[in-house]
């Protein structure tokens, strides 16, 4: 892998992390606002927990895709490309 390819991959990982941090920030801000609205306007029950939980599941999956499974798809693609090239009698340079 040359420097340009390494730079592109590193940039892609950084952008993915940045996107996650933006998602997490918006999640926290919106859900804090929902908690405040629920506690100040409704004494009957706590409805804020439903969007908090639903959106929270999305944030967890986003975190997993960025921090745990990051780059796995490209590794699988590289393996498949290499196998296909070997099958066709070509060599990767």
C-alpha positions, 0 to 999 in steps of 0.5 A: 500500500502506498502513502496515497492509499494509506492517507485515503483510508486514514481520512475515511476512518477519521471522517467516520469517527467525526460523523459518529461524534456529530450523531452522538452530540445531536442525540444527547442534545435532542434527548436532553431537550425531550427530557426537559419538555417531558418533565416540565409539561407532563406529570402523567408519565415519562414518554421521553424514554421511548425516543431515547431508547429507540435512537440510542439503539441506532447510536450503538449500532453506529458506534459498532460500525465505526469503532468495532467493525471499521475496515472489515468490509474493505478487507473482505473486498480485498480478499475477494478481488485477490481471489478473483485475480488469482482465478483469472491468472492475474497477479496483484502488483 
